[in-house]
Amino acid sequence: MNISNGTDSKFGGIADSMLALGELGEAFALARSPSDLVAPLGQRFRRLVDSEEAWLLWPGPEAEEMIALRLVGGEGPPEWKGSRGENPDSADGCPDNLVRLYRGLRVGETIRLPFGAPENAEASLLLKIPASGTDAVSSMPVLKCLRGLLVMAFEAIHKGALLSRGKAEWEKAFDAASDLFIIHDPHGYIFRANMAVSSFAGLPIRQCVGSTCGHLFPGMCTDSDIVGMEWTHPESGRMFRVSTQIVNLSGREATLHVLHEVTEERNLASLASERQKLDLTKNMLQGIAHEIRNPLFGISTVIQALQARYAPDSEVTVYINTVLTEVTRLDSVVRRFLQLAFMDDHTPPSFAGVTDLLHTAVGLVRKKNRGLSDDQIQIKSPSPDTLTKVHKDTFSAALAEIVENALAAGGGSTRLTVEVTQTDREIILSFSDDGPGVAPEHLAKVFEPFFTTHPHKTGLGLSLAKAAIMLDGGSIEVRNNIPFPGASFLVTLPLASL
């Protein structure tokens, strides 16, 4: 078959244009930004369109910014940045050939080929109309194909940018979250964690990644989906609600743990429960004291009348004195009941130095225990004295109860060290003795009303101390000095400022 040279040239040009469009499609598929379109399009532009000048325009990342890059033709800067809607005729630094193309729009010498989405209508291709009208018409199908490629490429780039921005924002939110997020592989090795994990562990994030979940969170890790599990860090005592989910990340199995801290919530609930128990105890003690004190007063009156009637050396007087002793002891118990029942002090608290309060408490103990040596109680406190705001009398009595209890635990030879430390928000008083310590099964019961290991004690002393400390916004706990002998009472108070 004989084909004329003209026909060969025509079909050869179409074939080359189609080949160039196919190459552009492959190159555009790899583009991640509009600037990635410039090089492949500039290299093939003259194979597609018989035009001597062309520029690619698109909206920049900054608000109202317009970016233009030269594809073919002209001299001078290959790139220009201006404002959207700005007239290039008057724009500073706008290349001359870009200005000519803009002017050509007004006289029909330039084609504007928009390819952006409606919200990015400025994205377009500016090219000079070929000199030959026939060539211009024959180029239109190619231009339509080129525009279609640009539309698809620009939409893909726009969606990719949205996804990248969304991923960056998600990662930013992930790192800024107060909840702890950990992702680890089936062997427990952490490969993703947020900044809350770093803060909790006290380690840089790069050290958290690569650690095992069991090392940073002992006893928490599980390999099954769980929602609402409660976990307490064994060292700090911080409490968390844990949700665990097995997830698939790019074809590999991983475990996601989300830890929401509930320490404050649990402490508030515990405090509310303590107050409720204390209120119930107060009501019970008020009733008991009322039922005992009234008849006790009558018994005491009658016994005292009998005592006045009989001679001091009478056999009856011996029995009378025994009864009076027991009545006095019962009256002391009732007074303790009433002291706890009416602990709420409606007088306002006042500022006081912690060291002064401790010396007052130790003075109260020494009055009751004349045999204490000077070196049995040692107070270590900062200078100048640390201020707190408390009900002085009840608080000093509470401290005295703690001191007396610690000294009694190990007999007459027990030594007690009281140390005062301070943080940004609170004061900590540590009462540490060298006695036998507290039996593990008794640690949770020490502050319960009526609990005692001494047969002649009421078991109300430490209950009263705790109630007085709570009245002033403080807290108290007890722990053994493992591995050393003895136990420590820790009293925490809010720091006061004048």
C-alpha positions as CSV (number, residue, x, y, z in Angstrom):
1,M,0.0,0.0,0.0
2,N,1.3,3.4,-1.0
3,I,0.7,6.2,1.4
4,S,1.6,9.7,0.5
5,N,4.2,11.6,2.4
6,G,1.5,14.0,3.6
7,T,-0.5,11.2,5.0
8,D,2.5,9.6,6.6
9,S,3.4,12.9,8.2
10,K,-0.1,13.4,9.5
11,F,-0.5,10.0,11.1
12,G,3.1,10.1,12.3
13,G,2.3,13.4,14.1
14,I,-0.8,11.9,15.7
15,A,1.0,8.8,16.8
16,D,3.8,10.9,18.4
17,S,1.2,13.1,20.1
18,M,-0.5,10.0,21.5
19,L,2.8,8.6,22.6
20,A,3.7,11.9,24.3
21,L,0.3,11.9,26.0
22,G,0.8,8.4,27.3
23,E,4.3,9.3,28.6
24,L,2.7,12.3,30.3
25,G,0.1,10.2,31.9
26,E,2.7,7.9,33.5
27,A,4.8,10.9,34.6
28,F,1.8,12.8,36.0
29,A,0.8,9.7,38.0
30,L,4.0,10.1,40.0
31,A,3.6,13.8,40.7
32,R,3.2,14.9,44.3
33,S,3.0,18.7,43.7
34,P,2.2,20.9,40.7
35,S,5.9,21.7,40.2
36,D,6.4,17.9,39.5
37,L,4.3,18.4,36.3
38,V,6.5,21.1,34.8
39,A,9.6,19.1,33.7
40,P,7.7,16.2,31.9
41,L,5.2,18.6,30.3
42,G,7.9,21.0,29.2
43,Q,10.0,18.2,27.6
44,R,7.0,17.0,25.5
45,F,5.0,20.2,25.0
46,R,6.3,20.9,21.5
47,R,5.4,17.3,20.5
48,L,1.8,18.1,21.4
49,V,1.2,21.7,20.5
50,D,2.8,23.9,17.9
51,S,3.1,26.9,20.3
52,E,6.3,28.9,21.1
53,E,5.3,30.1,24.5
54,A,3.4,28.4,27.4
55,W,3.2,28.8,31.2
56,L,1.6,26.6,33.9
57,L,-0.2,28.5,36.6
58,W,-1.7,27.3,39.9
59,P,-2.6,28.7,43.3
60,G,0.3,28.5,45.8
61,P,0.2,27.2,49.4
62,E,0.0,30.7,50.9
63,A,-3.3,32.6,50.9
64,E,-4.0,34.5,47.7
65,E,-0.7,33.3,46.2
66,M,-0.3,32.5,42.5
67,I,2.7,30.5,41.1
68,A,3.6,30.5,37.4
69,L,6.3,28.3,35.8
70,R,7.5,28.5,32.2
71,L,7.1,25.4,30.1
72,V,8.5,26.6,26.7
73,G,9.7,29.8,25.1
74,G,10.9,33.2,26.3
75,E,13.8,34.3,28.4
76,G,14.3,35.6,31.9
77,P,13.1,34.0,35.2
78,P,11.4,30.6,34.7
79,E,9.2,31.1,37.8
80,W,7.0,33.9,39.1
81,K,5.0,34.3,42.3
82,G,2.3,36.9,42.6
83,S,-1.2,37.5,44.0
84,R,-4.3,35.8,42.7
85,G,-6.2,38.2,40.5
86,E,-3.2,40.5,40.2
87,N,-2.7,42.2,36.8
88,P,0.7,41.0,35.5
89,D,1.1,44.2,33.5
90,S,1.6,46.1,36.8
91,A,3.1,43.3,38.9
92,D,6.7,43.7,40.0
93,G,9.1,41.2,38.5
94,C,6.6,39.5,36.2
95,P,8.5,38.0,33.2
96,D,7.9,39.8,29.9
97,N,6.7,36.8,28.0
98,L,4.1,36.0,30.7
99,V,2.9,39.6,30.5
100,R,2.6,39.2,26.7
101,L,0.5,36.0,27.2
102,Y,-1.8,37.8,29.6
103,R,-2.2,40.7,27.2
104,G,-2.9,38.1,24.4
105,L,-6.0,36.9,26.2
106,R,-7.6,40.3,25.5
107,V,-6.9,40.2,21.7
108,G,-7.4,36.5,21.1
109,E,-3.7,35.6,20.7
110,T,-3.6,33.4,23.9
111,I,-5.5,30.4,25.0
112,R,-6.3,29.9,28.7
113,L,-6.9,26.2,29.5
114,P,-8.3,25.9,33.0
115,F,-7.8,22.5,34.7
116,G,-8.3,23.2,38.4
117,A,-11.4,22.4,40.5
118,P,-13.9,25.2,41.0
119,E,-12.3,26.3,44.3
120,N,-8.9,26.4,42.4
121,A,-10.1,27.9,39.1
122,E,-6.8,29.8,38.7
123,A,-5.0,26.6,37.9
124,S,-4.6,26.8,34.1
125,L,-2.3,26.5,31.1
126,L,-1.5,29.7,29.2
127,L,-0.2,29.2,25.7
128,K,0.3,31.4,22.6
129,I,-2.0,30.4,19.7
130,P,0.0,28.9,16.9
131,A,0.5,31.1,13.8
132,S,-1.3,28.7,11.5
133,G,-5.1,28.5,12.0
134,T,-5.1,25.0,10.6
135,D,-2.5,23.9,13.1
136,A,-4.4,25.6,15.9
137,V,-7.6,23.7,15.0
138,S,-5.8,20.4,14.6
139,S,-4.2,20.9,18.0
140,M,-7.6,21.2,19.8
141,P,-8.2,17.5,20.3
142,V,-4.7,17.2,21.7
143,L,-5.3,20.2,24.0
144,K,-8.5,18.5,25.2
145,C,-6.6,15.3,26.0
146,L,-3.9,17.4,27.7
147,R,-6.4,19.3,29.8
148,G,-8.0,16.0,30.8
149,L,-4.6,14.7,32.0
150,L,-3.9,17.9,33.9
151,V,-7.4,17.8,35.5
152,M,-6.8,14.3,36.8
153,A,-3.2,15.0,37.9
154,F,-4.2,18.2,39.7
155,E,-7.1,16.4,41.5
156,A,-4.8,13.6,42.5
157,I,-2.2,16.1,43.8
158,H,-4.9,18.1,45.6
159,K,-6.3,14.9,47.3
160,G,-2.7,13.8,48.1
161,A,-2.0,17.1,49.7
162,L,-5.3,16.8,51.7
163,L,-4.3,13.3,52.8
164,S,-0.8,14.5,53.8
165,R,-2.1,17.4,55.7
166,G,-4.7,15.2,57.4
167,K,-2.0,12.7,58.3
168,A,0.2,15.5,59.7
169,E,-2.6,17.0,61.7
170,W,-3.6,13.5,63.0
171,E,0.0,12.8,64.0
172,K,0.1,16.3,65.7
173,A,-3.2,15.5,67.5
174,F,-1.8,12.0,68.4
175,D,1.3,13.5,70.0
176,A,-0.7,16.3,71.7
177,A,-3.3,13.9,73.2
178,S,-3.3,13.6,77.0
179,D,-4.2,9.9,76.8
180,L,-1.3,7.5,76.3
181,F,-1.2,5.7,72.9
182,I,1.1,2.7,72.4
183,I,1.3,0.5,69.3
184,H,3.5,-2.6,69.5
185,D,4.2,-5.7,67.4
186,P,3.1,-9.3,68.4
187,H,6.4,-9.6,70.4
188,G,5.6,-6.6,72.5
189,Y,8.1,-4.2,71.0
190,I,6.8,-0.6,70.8
191,F,7.1,1.0,67.3
192,R,4.8,4.0,67.8
193,A,4.0,6.1,70.9
194,N,2.9,9.6,71.6
195,M,4.5,12.3,73.8
196,A,2.2,11.4,76.7
197,V,4.0,8.0,76.9
198,S,7.3,9.8,76.9
199,S,6.2,12.1,79.7
200,F,4.8,9.2,81.7
201,A,7.9,7.0,81.3
202,G,10.3,9.9,81.9
203,L,12.2,8.9,78.7
204,P,12.8,10.5,75.3
205,I,10.3,9.2,72.7
206,R,13.2,7.6,70.8
207,Q,13.9,5.4,73.9
208,C,10.2,4.5,74.3
209,V,10.2,3.2,70.8
210,G,12.0,-0.1,70.8
211,S,11.2,-0.8,74.5
212,T,8.8,-3.6,75.3
213,C,5.3,-2.9,76.5
214,G,5.8,-5.2,79.5
215,H,8.9,-3.2,80.6
216,L,7.2,0.3,80.5
217,F,3.7,-1.0,81.5
218,P,4.2,-4.1,83.7
219,G,1.1,-6.2,84.0
220,M,-1.0,-4.2,81.5
221,C,-0.2,-5.8,78.1
222,T,-2.6,-8.3,76.6
223,D,-3.0,-9.9,73.2
224,S,-6.8,-9.6,73.0
225,D,-9.4,-6.9,72.6
226,I,-10.3,-5.4,75.9
227,V,-12.3,-2.3,76.8
228,G,-12.3,-0.6,80.2
229,M,-9.7,-2.6,82.0
230,E,-8.3,-0.9,85.1
231,W,-4.5,-0.9,85.5
232,T,-2.4,0.7,88.3
233,H,1.3,1.4,87.7
234,P,3.1,-0.5,90.5
235,E,5.7,2.2,91.3
236,S,3.8,5.5,91.0
237,G,0.3,4.2,91.9
238,R,-1.2,6.1,89.0
239,M,-4.4,4.6,87.8
240,F,-5.6,4.1,84.2
241,R,-8.6,2.8,82.2
242,V,-7.1,0.8,79.3
243,S,-8.6,-0.1,76.0
244,T,-6.8,-2.6,73.8
245,Q,-7.5,-3.5,70.2
246,I,-5.7,-5.8,67.7
247,V,-5.3,-3.8,64.5
248,N,-4.0,-4.4,61.0
249,L,-1.4,-1.9,59.8
250,S,-0.4,-2.3,56.2
251,G,-0.8,-6.0,56.3
252,R,0.9,-6.6,59.7
253,E,-0.8,-7.3,63.0
254,A,-0.2,-4.9,65.8
255,T,-1.7,-4.1,69.2
256,L,-3.0,-0.7,70.1
257,H,-3.3,0.4,73.8
258,V,-5.1,3.6,74.8
259,L,-4.6,4.6,78.4
260,H,-6.9,7.2,80.0
261,E,-5.7,8.3,83.4
262,V,-8.3,8.1,86.2
263,T,-6.1,8.7,89.2
264,E,-7.7,11.9,90.2
265,E,-11.2,10.5,89.5
266,R,-10.5,7.4,91.7
267,N,-8.9,9.6,94.4
268,L,-12.0,11.8,94.5
269,A,-14.2,8.7,94.7
270,S,-12.1,7.3,97.5
271,L,-12.2,10.6,99.3
272,A,-16.0,10.8,98.9
273,S,-16.2,7.2,100.3
274,E,-14.0,8.1,103.2
275,R,-16.1,11.1,104.0
276,Q,-19.3,9.0,103.8
277,K,-17.8,6.4,106.2
278,L,-16.7,9.1,108.5
279,D,-20.1,10.7,108.5
280,L,-21.8,7.4,109.3
281,T,-19.2,6.8,112.1
282,K,-19.9,10.3,113.5
283,N,-23.6,9.7,113.6
284,M,-23.2,6.3,115.3
285,L,-20.8,7.8,117.8
286,Q,-23.1,10.7,118.6
287,G,-25.9,8.1,119.4
288,I,-23.6,5.9,121.5
289,A,-22.2,8.9,123.4
290,H,-25.6,10.2,124.2
291,E,-26.9,6.7,125.3
292,I,-23.9,6.1,127.5
293,R,-23.1,9.6,128.9
294,N,-26.4,10.3,130.5
295,P,-26.6,7.1,132.6
296,L,-22.9,7.4,133.2
297,F,-23.4,10.8,134.8
298,G,-26.1,9.4,137.1
299,I,-23.8,6.5,138.1
300,S,-20.9,8.9,138.8
301,T,-23.1,11.1,140.9
302,V,-24.4,8.2,143.0
303,I,-20.9,6.8,143.5
304,Q,-19.5,10.1,144.6
305,A,-22.3,10.5,147.1
306,L,-21.5,7.0,148.5
307,Q,-17.8,7.9,148.6
308,A,-18.6,10.9,150.8
309,R,-20.7,8.7,153.1
310,Y,-18.0,6.1,153.9
311,A,-14.7,6.6,155.6
312,P,-11.6,6.4,153.3
313,D,-10.3,3.2,154.9
314,S,-13.7,1.5,154.7
315,E,-13.9,-1.8,152.7
316,V,-16.8,-0.3,150.8
317,T,-14.6,2.6,149.7
318,V,-12.3,0.3,147.9
319,Y,-15.1,-0.9,145.7
320,I,-16.4,2.6,145.3
321,N,-13.0,3.8,144.1
322,T,-12.8,0.8,141.6
323,V,-16.2,1.8,140.2
324,L,-15.1,5.5,140.0
325,T,-12.0,4.5,138.1
326,E,-14.0,2.6,135.5
327,V,-16.5,5.4,135.3
328,T,-13.7,7.8,134.6
329,R,-12.3,5.5,131.9
330,L,-15.7,5.2,130.3
331,D,-16.1,8.9,130.4
332,S,-12.8,9.3,128.6
333,V,-14.0,6.9,125.9
334,V,-17.2,8.9,125.5
335,R,-15.2,12.1,125.3
336,R,-13.2,10.5,122.5
337,F,-16.4,9.5,120.8
338,L,-17.6,13.1,121.0
339,Q,-14.3,14.4,119.8
340,L,-14.6,12.4,116.6
341,A,-18.4,13.0,116.2
342,F,-18.0,16.8,116.4
343,M,-14.7,17.1,114.5
344,D,-16.0,19.7,112.1
345,D,-14.5,22.9,113.3
346,H,-16.5,25.9,112.1
347,T,-13.9,28.4,113.2
348,P,-11.8,29.5,110.2
349,P,-8.3,28.0,109.8
350,S,-5.2,30.2,110.3
351,F,-1.7,30.4,109.1
352,A,0.9,28.4,111.0
353,G,4.5,27.3,110.7
354,V,4.7,23.5,110.2
355,T,7.7,23.3,112.5
356,D,5.8,25.2,115.2
357,L,2.9,22.8,114.9
358,L,5.3,19.8,115.2
359,H,6.9,21.2,118.3
360,T,3.5,21.8,119.9
361,A,2.5,18.2,119.1
362,V,5.7,16.8,120.5
363,G,5.2,18.9,123.7
364,L,1.7,17.3,124.1
365,V,3.2,13.9,123.8
366,R,6.0,14.6,126.3
367,K,3.4,15.8,128.9
368,K,1.7,12.4,128.8
369,N,5.0,10.5,128.6
370,R,7.4,11.9,131.1
371,G,9.9,9.1,130.5
372,L,10.7,10.1,126.9
373,S,14.4,10.9,126.3
374,D,15.4,14.0,124.4
375,D,16.9,12.0,121.5
376,Q,13.9,9.8,120.9
377,I,12.2,12.3,118.7
378,Q,14.2,14.2,116.0
379,I,12.6,16.9,113.8
380,K,14.2,17.8,110.5
381,S,12.6,20.9,108.9
382,P,13.7,23.6,106.5
383,S,14.5,27.1,107.5
384,P,12.7,29.5,107.3
385,D,9.6,27.6,108.5
386,T,7.1,26.4,105.9
387,L,3.6,27.9,106.2
388,T,0.3,26.0,106.0
389,K,-3.3,26.9,106.8
390,V,-4.9,24.7,109.4
391,H,-7.1,24.5,112.5
392,K,-4.2,24.7,114.9
393,D,-5.6,22.9,117.9
394,T,-7.1,19.9,116.2
395,F,-4.2,19.6,113.7
396,S,-1.6,19.7,116.5
397,A,-3.6,17.1,118.4
398,A,-3.7,14.9,115.2
399,L,0.1,15.2,114.9
400,A,0.5,14.3,118.6
401,E,-1.6,11.2,118.0
402,I,0.7,10.1,115.1
403,V,3.8,10.7,117.2
404,E,2.4,8.8,120.2
405,N,1.2,5.9,118.1
406,A,4.6,5.6,116.4
407,L,6.5,5.6,119.8
408,A,4.1,3.1,121.3
409,A,4.5,0.6,118.4
410,G,8.0,-0.5,119.4
411,G,7.9,0.0,123.2
412,G,9.8,2.6,125.2
413,S,13.0,2.4,123.1
414,T,11.5,3.4,119.7
415,R,13.1,6.4,117.9
416,L,11.1,8.7,115.7
417,T,12.4,11.0,112.9
418,V,10.0,13.6,111.6
419,E,11.1,15.2,108.3
420,V,9.4,18.1,106.5
421,T,9.8,18.4,102.7
422,Q,8.1,20.7,100.2
423,T,7.1,20.7,96.5
424,D,5.6,23.4,94.3
425,R,2.1,22.6,95.6
426,E,2.3,20.7,98.9
427,I,4.0,20.0,102.1
428,I,4.9,16.4,103.2
429,L,5.5,15.4,106.8
430,S,7.2,12.0,107.2
431,F,7.0,10.3,110.6
432,S,9.4,7.4,110.4
433,D,10.1,5.1,113.3
434,D,12.4,2.1,113.8
435,G,9.9,-0.2,115.4
436,P,8.5,-3.5,114.2
437,G,6.4,-1.9,111.4
438,V,2.8,-2.7,110.6
439,A,1.6,-6.2,109.7
440,P,0.8,-6.3,106.0
441,E,-2.8,-7.4,106.6
442,H,-3.3,-4.4,109.0
443,L,-2.1,-1.6,106.6
444,A,-5.5,-1.0,105.1
445,K,-7.2,-1.0,108.5
446,V,-5.0,1.4,110.4
447,F,-7.3,4.4,110.1
448,E,-10.6,2.6,110.6
449,P,-12.5,3.6,113.7
450,F,-12.2,1.0,116.6
451,F,-9.3,-0.9,114.9
452,T,-6.5,-1.5,117.4
453,T,-4.0,-4.2,118.2
454,H,-3.7,-3.0,121.8
455,P,-6.3,-4.5,124.2
456,H,-6.6,-1.3,126.3
457,K,-7.0,1.1,123.4
458,T,-10.2,2.4,121.8
459,G,-8.9,2.3,118.2
460,L,-10.0,5.9,117.7
461,G,-6.8,7.8,117.9
462,L,-5.6,7.5,114.2
463,S,-9.2,7.8,113.0
464,L,-9.4,11.2,114.8
465,A,-6.0,12.2,113.4
466,K,-7.1,11.4,109.8
467,A,-10.4,13.3,110.3
468,A,-8.5,16.3,111.5
469,I,-6.0,16.2,108.6
470,M,-8.8,15.8,106.1
471,L,-10.6,18.7,107.6
472,D,-7.7,20.9,106.5
473,G,-7.5,19.5,103.0
474,G,-4.7,17.1,103.7
475,S,-4.2,13.3,103.5
476,I,-2.4,10.6,105.4
477,E,-1.1,7.2,104.5
478,V,1.1,4.6,106.2
479,R,3.7,2.3,104.7
480,N,6.4,0.0,106.0
481,N,10.1,1.1,105.6
482,I,11.0,-2.0,103.5
483,P,13.8,-3.2,103.5
484,F,14.5,-1.2,106.7
485,P,12.7,-1.7,110.0
486,G,9.8,0.4,111.2
487,A,6.9,2.2,109.5
488,S,6.3,5.7,108.1
489,F,3.2,7.9,108.3
490,L,3.1,10.4,105.5
491,V,1.0,13.5,105.9
492,T,0.4,15.7,102.9
493,L,-0.9,19.3,103.2
494,P,-1.6,22.0,100.6
495,L,1.1,24.7,100.6
496,A,-0.3,28.1,101.9
497,S,0.6,31.6,100.7
498,L,0.0,34.8,102.5
